[in-house]
């Protein structure tokens, strides 16, 4: 039933799109029909332009997201273990978080060039904060009953952090990872648009600049699809890692 | 005061350590690519006349787009949350568009709206809309069923119930959405300026890059960080004032 509804509204969207093109509300050089977009998508995938760009963008976003997750959770565990470290690091994180990753691109090019180092730095900067801040506050918020139980079992120091706080905080940590995954795609595409030589962001920009509009729509469609896939991957990992929690609470809505 | 000091000294110590390392490291490298912290601060002082109007442009656009998003998306979210067929129709489309990176629509917007104010505000508006819309939908659906019974027994009509009961009950969730939207709007307004360049702090950064004025560019980044932090703090304060009754009942 749910799938039927989703299919209906997506069909409706495509129909409206086609109608706009048919009635020529906007010049069709700027707004290709759904069919023309699909043709451009198919041609781009076959010629390798779009498929190569997709592979580059997706692998960058995925690697960046995984790296930021590992570093972010590691940092959060450290600051959960050492209170002074958290007091030192949290204000710095709160201050750096609102800084737009795109703003760093022009200056970072001087230090890091245009290659993978630039992408790595921007992605790490963009994705680290949501993972770290969610993990840190989740580790801090573990119920005191659980902590006192751990104490009475003689868990102290790292044992307490890793065997009690980490499992209890895992569901909330995944919220941060999901946010980081969507930001990873945004940061990758933006970096490619601003400083790229390849990837979906670059293709998107280039197609727009050279007025190959169906190609631009195809790249846009592909970017959207990779966002959907990335989100689905994180949800699947979450189900495997913290399925027990999803079953316990009703809040398993996508 | 002592407790405050006890909590803040580690952060100040870390900050001081980073700045000292930066200054000493840059002076030892002595490379034109890595200006020391003191040079960046000098650049900030000499360029403040250039940076200030640019960041105000950026803020102006972000706030206009944010206001538009709040005015349109809160009512739309309430409608989608309350009217079943509208939700069935529009929610899959929202879920579909949500993962699309907002800056990616900049080239598309450029075709229709050029590179002026309208284009940039459109991109920021698009970005800020999603958190507000989604939180408004979830908020109105999550209102306690008991409130419905109350409004019925008070014989309120639909509009009165919406204004006096549903809206205040949903406001905490909507405010969370607005706070997320503020952060997103600031991030994207700088990005949009860099992609659709005419003016604003994003353009200032690009110009600094093109002319190899690294210290000036780093000064601009410092300004963005401070302004972003202040705007977020301001909205947190608004939230606290507007919802003091909510925080008073939940923080206990």
Interface residues (C-beta under 8 A of the other chain):
Chain A: X5 X6 X8 X9 X10 X12 X13 X26 X30 X84 X85 X87 X88 X89 X90 X91 X92 X94 X95 X96 X98 X99 X100 X101 X102 X103 X104 X105 X106 X107 X109 X110 X111 X182 X185 X186 X189 X190 X193 X194 X200 X201 X204 X205 X207 X208 X209 X213 X216 X217 X220 X223 X224 X227 X228 X230 X231 X254
Chain B: X7 X8 X9 X10 X11 X13 X14 X15 X18 X33 X34 X88 X89 X90 X91 X92 X93 X95 X96 X97 X98 X99 X100 X101 X102 X103 X104 X105 X106 X107 X108 X110 X111 X112 X183 X186 X187 X188 X190 X191 X194 X195 X201 X202 X205 X206 X208 X209 X212 X214 X217 X218 X220 X221 X224 X225 X228 X229 X231 X232
